Amino acid sequence: MKSFFSKDRMPKPFRKGLAPFIILMLAVPVLWFIVFYVMININSIIMAFRVIDGIGSDGRLEYVWGLGNFKTFFEEFRINLPSGIQVALKNTMKYFCLNFFLIVPATFFVAYFMYKKIAGYKFFRVLFYSPSIISATAMVIMYKNIIGGYGPLYELMEVFGVRLPALLTDSATATPTILVYCVWVGFGVNIVLYQGAMGRIPEDVIEAGKIDGISWWRELFNVVTPMVWPTISTTLIFAMTGLFNSSGPILLFGMDGQFNTTTINYFIYAQVHDASVYNYPAAIGIFFTVVSLPIVFGFRWLMNKVDPDVEY
């Protein structure tokens, strides 16, 4: 079998310049990878093991090599500060669990019922996908106006004699309120992926199930799920890669980590942006990368193991 890049398959004008063509096509992405991934990450690894030791006679910072940044991380982890790393980890896990255990499964169920063309399914398709095409800033402003003082939700609760507190300025309700927002805007992309996968299922398979008299529940789990499993496993693996990277839109909400809303991503951002500290957040990033890698690869292996043998 001839290779795709075989000279016999190339037009004559391109045969002599095949090698330069391939080199030029690969040069840009390889250079991009080296500059923007390899060099940046190598620098981050180096910074993680450097600790500031003082200011030299020339006015420049002096460093010593060691595990001081990691020691600081573990010491700070023991202290439960409102904007500390412990609170950041708890909130990150909340966002991850919300996406992995609620949004992804719920999106799959919604996509199935749209695939079955329930009444008004076109309207619901637009309704669920619209947050993905509307500016995130606009969505946050809309949401804040809905839940804010004298907004629609506030007025509705007043009818029932319930006075809503300031949801975004209370440590007990700020993060849950943002989590609700994430559910509101989190259905769009996966619905398109799942519907696309379900749309490729042969009609003969669905018709055979109807003839056998299977319920919608069995059709969903015994027919549809195995046949779209590659798409499901891919979205679950992508969700798992956000184990320690999950972060709500706290910058868009203007929270700045206040009211116990900080996450790991924001904690690192605040260290760099607000405090101009680079070595310590680099150590935090390396620590969570080392912890997450075996988890992600183990989960990927598990997804491949349970992959049903279905071809169509």
C-alpha positions as CSV (number, residue, x, y, z in Angstrom):
1,M,0.0,0.0,0.0
2,K,1.5,3.4,-1.0
3,S,2.0,6.0,1.6
4,F,0.0,9.2,1.5
5,F,3.3,11.1,1.0
6,S,4.6,8.8,-1.7
7,K,6.0,10.6,-4.6
8,D,3.9,8.6,-7.0
9,R,0.8,10.1,-5.5
10,M,2.1,13.7,-5.6
11,P,1.6,16.0,-8.6
12,K,4.8,16.2,-10.7
13,P,5.6,19.8,-9.8
14,F,5.7,18.9,-6.1
15,R,7.7,15.7,-6.3
16,K,11.2,17.4,-6.3
17,G,10.2,19.7,-3.4
18,L,8.5,17.1,-1.2
19,A,11.1,17.1,1.6
20,P,11.4,20.9,1.8
21,F,7.6,21.2,1.8
22,I,7.3,18.7,4.8
23,I,10.1,20.4,6.7
24,L,8.5,23.9,6.2
25,M,5.1,22.6,7.2
26,L,6.4,21.0,10.4
27,A,8.9,23.8,11.3
28,V,6.2,26.3,12.6
29,P,4.4,23.9,15.0
30,V,7.6,22.4,16.2
31,L,9.1,25.9,16.9
32,W,5.8,27.0,18.5
33,F,6.0,23.9,20.8
34,I,9.6,24.5,21.8
35,V,9.2,28.2,22.5
36,F,5.7,28.3,24.1
37,Y,5.7,24.9,25.9
38,V,9.1,23.4,26.5
39,M,11.0,26.6,27.3
40,I,8.2,28.0,29.5
41,N,7.7,24.8,31.4
42,I,11.5,24.3,31.9
43,N,11.7,27.8,33.3
44,S,8.8,27.0,35.7
45,I,10.5,23.9,36.9
46,I,13.7,25.9,37.6
47,M,11.8,28.6,39.4
48,A,10.0,26.1,41.6
49,F,13.4,25.1,43.2
50,R,14.7,28.6,43.7
51,V,14.1,30.4,47.0
52,I,14.8,34.1,47.5
53,D,17.8,34.5,49.8
54,G,18.0,38.3,50.0
55,I,19.2,41.3,47.9
56,G,22.8,41.4,46.7
57,S,25.1,44.4,46.7
58,D,24.1,45.2,43.1
59,G,20.4,45.4,44.1
60,R,19.4,42.2,42.5
61,L,17.6,39.3,44.2
62,E,19.8,36.4,45.2
63,Y,18.5,32.9,45.2
64,V,19.4,29.5,46.8
65,W,18.4,26.1,45.5
66,G,16.2,23.9,47.5
67,L,12.7,22.7,48.5
68,G,11.8,25.8,50.4
69,N,8.8,26.7,48.1
70,F,7.3,23.2,48.6
71,K,7.9,23.5,52.4
72,T,6.1,26.8,52.4
73,F,3.2,25.3,50.4
74,F,2.7,22.4,52.9
75,E,3.0,24.8,55.9
76,E,0.4,27.1,54.4
77,F,-1.8,24.2,53.6
78,R,-2.2,23.5,57.3
79,I,-3.5,27.0,57.9
80,N,-7.1,27.4,56.9
81,L,-7.1,31.0,55.7
82,P,-10.1,32.5,53.8
83,S,-7.9,33.1,50.7
84,G,-5.4,30.3,51.4
85,I,-4.5,27.2,49.4
86,Q,-6.7,24.9,51.5
87,V,-9.8,26.9,50.7
88,A,-8.6,27.1,47.1
89,L,-8.3,23.3,46.8
90,K,-11.8,22.8,48.4
91,N,-13.4,25.2,45.9
92,T,-11.5,23.6,43.0
93,M,-12.8,20.2,43.9
94,K,-16.4,21.6,44.1
95,Y,-16.1,22.9,40.5
96,F,-14.6,19.7,39.3
97,C,-17.2,17.5,41.0
98,L,-20.0,19.7,39.7
99,N,-18.7,19.3,36.1
100,F,-17.8,15.6,36.3
101,F,-20.7,14.2,38.3
102,L,-23.5,16.6,37.4
103,I,-23.1,18.7,34.2
104,V,-21.6,15.9,32.0
105,P,-24.2,13.3,32.9
106,A,-27.1,15.8,32.8
107,T,-25.9,17.0,29.4
108,F,-25.9,13.5,28.1
109,F,-29.5,12.9,29.3
110,V,-30.6,16.2,27.8
111,A,-28.9,15.4,24.5
112,Y,-30.7,12.0,24.4
113,F,-34.1,13.5,24.8
114,M,-33.3,16.1,22.1
115,Y,-32.1,13.2,19.9
116,K,-35.6,11.6,20.4
117,K,-37.1,14.9,19.1
118,I,-39.3,15.7,22.1
119,A,-41.8,18.6,21.7
120,G,-39.9,21.9,21.3
121,Y,-36.5,20.2,21.0
122,K,-35.2,22.8,18.6
123,F,-36.1,25.6,21.0
124,F,-34.3,23.8,23.9
125,R,-31.3,23.2,21.7
126,V,-30.9,26.9,21.1
127,L,-31.7,27.6,24.8
128,F,-29.0,25.3,26.1
129,Y,-26.4,26.3,23.5
130,S,-26.9,30.1,23.6
131,P,-24.7,30.7,26.7
132,S,-21.8,29.3,24.7
133,I,-22.1,31.9,21.9
134,I,-23.0,34.9,24.1
135,S,-20.2,36.9,25.7
136,A,-19.3,35.5,29.1
137,T,-19.2,39.0,30.5
138,A,-22.8,39.6,29.3
139,M,-23.9,36.3,30.8
140,V,-22.4,37.2,34.2
141,I,-24.0,40.7,34.2
142,M,-27.3,39.1,33.3
143,Y,-27.0,36.5,36.1
144,K,-25.9,39.1,38.7
145,N,-28.9,41.3,37.8
146,I,-31.3,38.3,38.2
147,I,-30.1,37.3,41.6
148,G,-29.2,40.8,42.8
149,G,-31.2,43.1,45.0
150,Y,-34.6,43.9,43.5
151,G,-33.9,41.5,40.6
152,P,-36.5,39.0,39.3
153,L,-35.4,36.3,41.8
154,Y,-35.4,38.8,44.7
155,E,-38.9,40.0,43.8
156,L,-40.2,36.4,43.4
157,M,-38.9,35.4,46.8
158,E,-40.5,38.5,48.3
159,V,-43.9,37.2,47.2
160,F,-43.4,34.1,49.4
161,G,-42.2,36.3,52.3
162,V,-38.5,35.3,51.9
163,R,-35.9,38.0,51.9
164,L,-32.8,36.9,50.0
165,P,-29.4,37.9,51.4
166,A,-26.6,39.3,49.4
167,L,-25.6,36.1,47.8
168,L,-22.2,37.1,46.3
169,T,-21.0,38.9,49.4
170,D,-21.5,36.2,51.9
171,S,-18.9,33.5,52.5
172,A,-21.5,30.9,53.0
173,T,-23.3,31.5,49.7
174,A,-20.8,33.1,47.3
175,T,-19.3,29.9,45.9
176,P,-22.6,28.0,45.7
177,T,-24.1,30.9,43.8
178,I,-21.3,30.8,41.2
179,L,-21.7,27.0,41.0
180,V,-25.3,27.5,40.0
181,Y,-24.2,29.9,37.3
182,C,-21.8,27.2,36.0
183,V,-24.7,24.8,35.7
184,W,-26.7,27.4,33.8
185,V,-24.0,28.0,31.2
186,G,-22.3,24.6,31.2
187,F,-24.5,22.5,28.8
188,G,-23.8,24.0,25.4
189,V,-20.7,22.3,23.9
190,N,-21.2,18.8,25.2
191,I,-24.8,18.7,23.9
192,V,-23.6,19.4,20.4
193,L,-21.0,16.6,20.7
194,Y,-23.4,14.0,22.1
195,Q,-26.2,14.9,19.6
196,G,-23.7,14.5,16.8
197,A,-22.6,11.1,18.0
198,M,-26.2,10.0,18.5
199,G,-27.2,11.2,15.1
200,R,-24.7,8.7,13.6
201,I,-26.4,5.7,15.1
202,P,-28.1,3.6,12.3
203,E,-31.8,3.9,12.4
204,D,-32.1,0.1,11.9
205,V,-30.6,-0.4,15.4
206,I,-33.2,1.9,17.0
207,E,-36.0,0.3,15.0
208,A,-35.0,-3.2,16.0
209,G,-35.2,-2.1,19.6
210,K,-38.7,-0.7,19.1
211,I,-39.8,-3.9,17.6
212,D,-38.4,-5.8,20.6
213,G,-40.4,-3.4,22.8
214,I,-37.6,-2.0,24.9
215,S,-38.2,1.0,27.1
216,W,-36.5,4.3,26.6
217,W,-34.5,3.6,29.7
218,R,-33.0,0.4,28.2
219,E,-32.6,2.1,24.8
220,L,-30.6,4.8,26.4
221,F,-28.3,2.5,28.4
222,N,-28.2,-0.7,26.4
223,V,-28.2,0.7,22.8
224,V,-27.3,4.4,22.7
225,T,-24.7,4.6,25.4
226,P,-22.5,1.7,24.1
227,M,-22.6,3.1,20.6
228,V,-21.6,6.6,21.5
229,W,-19.2,5.5,24.3
230,P,-16.0,6.9,22.5
231,T,-17.6,10.4,22.7
232,I,-18.6,9.9,26.3
233,S,-15.2,8.6,27.4
234,T,-13.5,11.5,25.6
235,T,-15.6,14.1,27.4
236,L,-15.0,12.4,30.7
237,I,-11.2,12.3,30.1
238,F,-11.2,16.0,29.3
239,A,-13.2,16.6,32.4
240,M,-10.7,14.6,34.5
241,T,-7.8,16.7,33.1
242,G,-9.4,19.6,34.9
243,L,-9.1,17.9,38.3
244,F,-6.9,20.7,39.7
245,N,-7.6,23.2,37.0
246,S,-11.3,23.6,37.5
247,S,-12.1,27.2,38.2
248,G,-15.3,29.2,38.3
249,P,-15.5,32.7,36.6
250,I,-14.6,34.5,39.8
251,L,-12.7,37.2,37.9
252,L,-15.7,37.9,35.8
253,F,-17.8,38.1,39.0
254,G,-15.3,40.6,40.4
255,M,-14.7,38.4,43.5
256,D,-10.9,38.6,43.5
257,G,-10.9,35.5,45.8
258,Q,-13.0,37.3,48.5
259,F,-15.7,35.6,50.6
260,N,-13.9,32.1,50.3
261,T,-14.2,32.0,46.5
262,T,-10.6,31.5,45.6
263,T,-9.5,28.4,43.6
264,I,-6.1,27.0,42.8
265,N,-5.9,28.7,39.4
266,Y,-6.9,32.0,41.0
267,F,-4.5,31.6,43.9
268,I,-1.6,31.1,41.5
269,Y,-2.8,34.1,39.4
270,A,-3.0,36.3,42.5
271,Q,0.5,35.3,43.6
272,V,1.9,36.4,40.2
273,H,-0.3,39.3,39.4
274,D,-0.9,40.9,42.8
275,A,2.3,40.0,44.7
276,S,4.7,39.6,41.8
277,V,5.8,36.2,43.2
278,Y,6.9,33.6,40.7
279,N,8.8,30.8,42.4
280,Y,6.2,29.8,44.9
281,P,3.3,29.5,42.4
282,A,5.6,27.6,40.1
283,A,6.1,25.0,42.9
284,I,2.4,24.8,43.5
285,G,1.8,24.2,39.8
286,I,4.4,21.4,39.7
287,F,3.0,19.7,42.8
288,F,-0.5,19.5,41.4
289,T,0.8,18.4,38.0
290,V,2.7,15.5,39.6
291,V,-0.3,14.5,41.6
292,S,-2.8,14.7,38.7
293,L,-0.7,13.0,36.0
294,P,-1.1,9.4,37.3
295,I,-4.8,10.0,38.1
296,V,-5.5,11.2,34.6
297,F,-3.6,8.5,32.9
298,G,-5.1,5.9,35.2
299,F,-8.6,7.2,34.4
300,R,-7.8,7.1,30.7
301,W,-6.7,3.5,31.0
302,L,-9.9,2.6,32.8
303,M,-12.0,4.3,30.2
304,N,-10.3,2.3,27.5
305,K,-10.8,-0.9,29.4
306,V,-14.5,-0.5,29.7
307,D,-14.9,0.6,26.1
308,P,-17.6,-1.7,24.6
309,D,-16.8,-3.5,21.5
310,V,-19.3,-1.9,19.2
311,E,-18.9,-1.2,15.5
312,Y,-21.3,0.4,13.1
